[in-house]
Amino acid sequence: KDKAHSVGKAICERLKDSLPRQLFEIAIQAAVGSKIIARETVKAYRKNVLAKCYGGDITRKMKLLKRQAEGKKKLRKVGNIEVPRDAFIKVLKTQSDK
């Protein structure tokens, strides 16, 4: 019971390092029962949507960034994540070493 927080944090960090980045953010959480004890976030890839905008009106840039944010939000709702086999094994192996 005393080690739950530290073990959960360690597993979340290892899983974060071994998972490939996706087009949207991934939240990795360690839970005991219904209580979340540790959390890590895998950052999303970001395409440079402002690369084609040179100078000009700031509202055009804001519109492009807003559209990108809406797309990411939509992806987060319907996106599926497949944990690669080697990443899963890597996390479990480092767990058994301790």
C-alpha positions as CSV (number, residue, x, y, z in Angstrom):
1,K,0.0,0.0,0.0
2,D,2.9,2.4,0.8
3,K,4.6,1.7,-2.5
4,A,1.5,2.0,-4.7
5,H,2.1,5.6,-5.7
6,S,5.8,5.2,-6.6
7,V,5.2,1.9,-8.5
8,G,2.3,3.5,-10.4
9,K,4.3,6.5,-11.3
10,A,7.3,4.4,-12.5
11,I,5.0,2.2,-14.7
12,C,3.3,5.3,-16.2
13,E,6.7,6.9,-17.0
14,R,8.0,3.7,-18.6
15,L,4.9,3.3,-20.7
16,K,5.1,7.0,-21.7
17,D,8.6,6.5,-23.0
18,S,7.8,3.3,-24.8
19,L,4.6,4.3,-26.5
20,P,4.9,5.9,-30.0
21,R,3.5,9.4,-30.3
22,Q,0.0,9.8,-31.9
23,L,-1.8,12.6,-33.6
24,F,-3.6,13.3,-30.3
25,E,-2.7,13.4,-26.6
26,I,-2.7,10.1,-24.7
27,A,-3.3,10.1,-21.0
28,I,-1.8,7.2,-19.1
29,Q,-3.1,6.7,-15.6
30,A,-2.4,4.3,-12.8
31,A,-5.4,3.5,-10.6
32,V,-6.0,1.6,-7.4
33,G,-9.7,0.8,-7.4
34,S,-11.4,4.0,-8.5
35,K,-8.7,6.3,-7.2
36,I,-6.1,7.6,-9.7
37,I,-2.7,7.6,-8.1
38,A,-0.4,8.5,-11.0
39,R,-0.8,10.2,-14.5
40,E,1.4,10.8,-17.5
41,T,0.6,12.4,-20.8
42,V,2.1,11.4,-24.2
43,K,2.2,14.6,-26.3
44,A,0.6,14.8,-29.7
45,Y,2.4,15.4,-33.0
46,R,1.7,18.9,-34.2
47,K,1.8,19.8,-37.9
48,N,3.0,23.3,-38.7
49,V,-0.2,24.6,-40.2
50,L,1.2,28.2,-40.2
51,A,4.0,27.3,-42.5
52,K,2.1,28.5,-45.6
53,C,1.0,31.8,-43.9
54,Y,3.6,34.5,-44.4
55,G,2.8,37.8,-42.8
56,G,-0.7,39.1,-43.3
57,D,-3.6,39.1,-41.0
58,I,-3.4,37.4,-37.6
59,T,-7.0,36.3,-37.8
60,R,-6.1,33.9,-40.6
61,K,-3.5,32.2,-38.4
62,M,-5.9,32.0,-35.5
63,K,-8.5,30.4,-37.7
64,L,-6.0,27.7,-38.9
65,L,-4.9,27.0,-35.3
66,K,-8.5,26.8,-34.1
67,R,-9.4,24.3,-36.9
68,Q,-6.4,22.2,-36.0
69,A,-7.5,22.2,-32.3
70,E,-11.1,21.1,-33.3
71,G,-9.7,18.3,-35.3
72,K,-7.5,17.1,-32.4
73,K,-10.5,17.3,-30.1
74,K,-12.6,15.1,-32.5
75,L,-9.7,12.6,-32.9
76,R,-9.4,12.3,-29.1
77,K,-13.0,11.2,-28.9
78,V,-12.9,8.5,-31.6
79,G,-9.2,7.7,-31.8
80,N,-8.0,4.2,-30.9
81,I,-4.6,3.4,-29.5
82,E,-2.8,0.1,-30.1
83,V,-0.1,-0.6,-27.6
84,P,2.8,-2.3,-29.6
85,R,3.8,-5.7,-28.3
86,D,7.4,-4.7,-27.8
87,A,6.4,-1.7,-25.7
88,F,4.1,-3.8,-23.5
89,I,6.9,-6.4,-23.0
90,K,9.4,-3.7,-22.3
91,V,7.3,-2.2,-19.5
92,L,6.6,-5.7,-18.0
93,K,10.3,-6.7,-18.2
94,T,11.5,-3.6,-16.4
95,Q,8.8,-4.2,-13.8
96,S,10.0,-7.8,-13.1
97,D,13.6,-6.7,-12.8
98,K,12.9,-4.8,-9.5
